[in-house]
Amino acid sequence: MPIIRGLLFHSFLVVWTLLWGLVSLPLYAFPKVLPWVQRLWSWGALQCLKYAAGLDYRIQDPDGVLINRPSPVLFVSRHHSAWETMAYNVLLSPKPTLRFVLKTELLSLPFFGWYLRRVGMIALNRRQGAEALRLLKTKVKDAIKNGHDIVMYPEGTRTDVGSPPVLQRGIIAAYEAAEVPVIPITLDSGRFWPRNSLKKHPGTITVRLHSVIPPQLPRDVFWERIQQALGRVII
């Protein structure tokens, strides 16, 4: 059954993506409008997951950080599934202001890659080492200056739910460059949407937002606090 649910969802996603890809082509001349297209695409994908695959979500926000948060902010999230790359466009901000830190390979994808490049997502080639960190700092500063919230997956790849976080040091560079509050996020999306799998298990993904980490902390203090926050396991 999970594989059938997965096939139904992915069939819809292909059609939905092609539809919005074609609709958005004339809008490439208006990059400020494109993020709204992305938000509608993400909303449609979440609805399909709910009704075709039985996969919904809930948000745990005990401190009310989404309601009372400053703007802009740096969201720092665990990464277990493709789900969060779609859902965060809808969940984390009432407006499509998010800029994701992602790998440059995604820019070569038809429609999707063109969109990422056009709206100014922060694409990095990690093989460039120190140069990649320099570009990360510059692009983060520019995004924050223009009022964008930033989403970063500091592990650099999808990991298993319950595994301890192995963070890349680039998160420190981004934190120091942004000079804005950080909101850590943990979730259990990989339980229902395993990586590298068509299977979609019905259930409810839990997304938990943790206490805000203030800007301009000493490097070692921030490193300890972000590791502690991202290491909390959702049961």
N, C-alpha and C positions, 0 to 999 in steps of 0.2 A: 504493500500500500504506500509506504513512503516514497518509493521510486515513481509510482503513478502520480502522486501528488507533485513530485518534483518535475516530472515531464509536463504536466499540465501548466505548472507555473512558468517553466522556461519557454514553453510554446507561446504563452501569452506575452512573456517579456520580450521575445524576439519581435513579435508583431507590434507591441507597444513602443519599443525602441525605434523601429523603422518608421512608424507613424510620426512620432515626435521628432525624429531626425529630419524627416522631410518637411514637417511643419516649421521647424526652426531654421531651415536653410535661409529663407528670406530675411530672418531676424539677425543673421550674423553681422549685418551692417549696424545693428543696435545692441552692442554688448551689454548694456545695462538692463535690457529686457530678458536676455537669455537665462539668467538665474531663475526667473519665474517659470520658465519652461522646464528647467531641471527640477524645480520644486513640484510641479504638476506631474512630471514623470515619476518622481519618487513616491508621491502620494498614490498614483495608480498602481505602482508595483507593490506597495504595502497592502492595498486593498485586495489585490489578486492573491497575495500570500495568505491573507486572512480567510478569503472565501474559497479559494481553490485548494489551498494546502492546510488550512486550519491553523495557521501560525499567526499569532497576535503578539502584542508586546504590552508591557507596563513600565512606568517610570517610578523609581523610588528616589525621592528628593527630600529627605528629612529636614534639611536646613533651608529649603526653599531657594536654592541658588539660582534656578532658572527664572524665578519670579523677581528676585531681588538682585540679580547679578549686575555688575557693572558692564560697560561696553566700551571698547571691545575687550574680548577675553581670549585666552588660549585654552582650548579644550584638549586634554591629553587622555587618550583612551586606549584600553586594551583592544586587541584586534583578533577575533576568533573566526570571523565569517565574512562573506560578502554582504551580509545583511546590514551591518552598520554603515557601509559605504553608501547605501541607498537611504537608510532610515534617518541618519543624522541631518539630512537636508530638511526634513520635516520636523524632527523632534527638538532640535537644539536652539532654534531661533524662529521668531514669528515672521521674519523677513529673510529672503535668500541672500544673506551676507557672508556665508561661510566660504573660506578658502582652505582647501585641503593641501597638506604636504603629501606628495605622491611621487612615484618613480617615473622617470622620463619615458619608459617603454609604453606607458599608457597613452602618450601623445600621438602615437602612430596608428591608433585604432580609428577606423572610419566613423564619422559622426561624433562619437563620444570623445575621441582624442582631439578632434577639431574644436569641439566645445570647450574642453579643458584648457586648450591653448588660448582660445579667444577671450575667455572670461578671466584669465590670469591666475589659474591655479599654480601652486608652488611646486614645480616639477624639478626633481634633483636626480643626478646620476651619482649614486653612492660610490662608484668606482673612481671618482675624481678626488676622493679623500679630502684634503685640506681645502681645495678649491670648492668642493661641494658645501662645506661648512661656511665658507665665506659667502657663497651665493645664498645659502639658507638665511643667514643673518640679514643680508640686504633685502631679500624678498619678504621676509617676515616684517622688517621695519616698514617697508613700503605698504604692505597690506594693512598693518595696524594704523599707519598714518592716514590711510583712506577709509578707516572706520570698519574694516572687515574683522570678523571673528575668524580664528584659525583652528583647524582640527588637525591633530598630529597623532600618529600611531608610532610611539617611540621604540617599539620592538622591531619595526621595519618589515614584518611579515606576519601572517596569521599563525596563531599558536593554539594549543589545546586548552580548553577550559579547565581551570584548576592548577595549571602549571605556574610556577613562579615567574614573574616578569623578568626578562633579560633585556634591559633597556640600552639603546644606543646613546652614546654621549652627545649626539646631535640635539637631544632634548634640552641639554644645558645651554647650548648655543642659542637655540630658539627662545628659551626663557629669558636669557640675558638681553637678547636683541629686542624682544617684544616689550619688556618692561610693563607688562599688564598682569592682572590676576590670572591664575591657572585654576581650571576646574577639572579634577581627575574623574574619569569615568571607568567603571567596571561593568561587565555584562556577561551573559551566559549564552550568547547566540549560537556558539558552536555546538551546543547540546542538541539543537533542533535543525541547524543547517550546517552539517559537517563540511569542512574544507575539502575541496577536490572531489565533491560528491554531488550527484543529482538528487539524492534523497532529501526530503523535507518532512520532518516529524512534526505532527500537530502539537500545539502547546502554547505557552506564553513566555516570550523572552523577557527577562528582567534587565532593565538598564538602571544602574545606580549611580547617582551623582554624589560626590563626596565634598567635604568642606573645601572652601576656596583657599588656595595657597597664595599669599600676597606676593607682589612683585619685589624684586631687588633684595631677596634674601641672600646670605652668603651661599656660594656654590655648593658646599658640602651639606648645608642645612636643607637646601632645596632638593638635592639628590636623595637625601634620606627620606624626606617627606613624600616625594613623588613615588619612590619605590614602595614605601609603606602603604600609601593609598591604593596603588595599582595591584598590590599583592593580596588585597582582601578578596576572598573567594565568596561568590554568591551561592548560597545553598538553596 
